[in-house]
């Protein structure tokens, strides 16, 4: 991840930029480096899912989605194939 961080974040930002005209409240709240890679916090579950899908489309790998309905919280994880 460290070697391709800029490329991955370019896809993340491009996805958010594409969504902005139709969904102006869907935004990236923050990006943080974590031990496992990079964590992207969004204001909306649909944007999180879209970003994970865009990363899978661009770099292959695997996406997993966990939704906590009672908390209105979605965790979308993308992992590059090893």
C-alpha positions as CSV (number, residue, x, y, z in Angstrom):
1,X,0.0,0.0,0.0
2,X,2.7,2.4,0.9
3,X,4.3,2.2,-2.6
4,X,0.9,2.9,-4.3
5,X,-0.6,5.3,-1.8
6,X,-0.8,8.3,-4.2
7,X,-2.5,6.2,-6.9
8,X,-5.0,4.7,-4.4
9,X,-5.9,8.1,-3.0
10,X,-6.3,9.5,-6.5
11,X,-9.0,6.9,-7.2
12,X,-10.6,7.8,-3.8
13,X,-10.7,11.5,-4.6
14,X,-11.9,10.9,-8.1
15,X,-14.8,8.9,-6.9
16,X,-15.8,11.6,-4.4
17,X,-15.5,14.3,-7.1
18,X,-17.8,12.3,-9.4
19,X,-20.5,12.0,-6.8
20,X,-20.4,15.6,-5.6
21,X,-22.6,17.2,-8.3
22,X,-25.6,14.8,-7.7
23,X,-25.0,14.2,-4.0
24,X,-23.3,17.3,-2.5
25,X,-23.6,16.1,1.1
26,X,-21.6,12.9,0.3
27,X,-18.1,13.9,1.2
28,X,-14.8,12.6,2.5
29,X,-14.5,13.6,6.2
30,X,-10.9,12.5,6.6
31,X,-8.1,10.2,5.5
32,X,-5.7,8.7,8.0
33,X,-2.8,6.3,7.7
34,X,-3.3,3.2,9.8
35,X,-1.3,0.1,10.4
36,X,-3.3,-1.8,7.7
37,X,-3.1,0.9,5.1
38,X,-5.3,4.0,4.8
39,X,-8.7,4.7,6.4
40,X,-11.1,7.0,4.6
41,X,-14.1,8.3,6.6
42,X,-17.1,9.5,4.6
43,X,-20.4,11.2,5.5
44,X,-22.4,8.6,3.6
45,X,-22.5,4.8,3.4
46,X,-23.2,5.0,-0.4
47,X,-20.0,6.9,-1.0
48,X,-18.0,4.5,1.1
49,X,-19.4,1.6,-0.9
50,X,-18.7,3.5,-4.2
51,X,-15.1,4.2,-3.2
52,X,-14.5,0.5,-2.3
53,X,-16.0,-0.5,-5.7
54,X,-13.9,2.0,-7.6
55,X,-10.7,0.7,-5.9
56,X,-11.7,-2.9,-6.8
57,X,-12.3,-1.9,-10.4
58,X,-9.0,0.0,-10.7
59,X,-6.7,-2.4,-8.8
60,X,-8.7,-5.7,-8.5
61,X,-8.6,-7.2,-5.1
62,X,-11.4,-8.0,-2.7
63,X,-14.2,-5.8,-1.2
64,X,-16.1,-6.7,2.0
65,X,-19.1,-4.7,3.2
66,X,-20.4,-4.8,6.8
67,X,-23.5,-2.8,7.6
68,X,-24.8,-2.1,11.1
69,X,-28.4,-1.2,10.5
70,X,-29.1,-0.1,14.1
71,X,-26.2,2.4,13.9
72,X,-26.6,3.4,10.3
73,X,-23.0,2.6,9.8
74,X,-21.2,0.9,6.9
75,X,-17.6,-0.4,6.8
76,X,-16.4,-1.1,3.3
77,X,-13.0,-2.7,3.2
78,X,-10.9,-3.1,0.1
79,X,-7.8,-5.4,0.1
80,X,-5.5,-5.8,-2.8
81,X,-4.9,-9.4,-3.9
82,X,-1.8,-10.9,-2.4
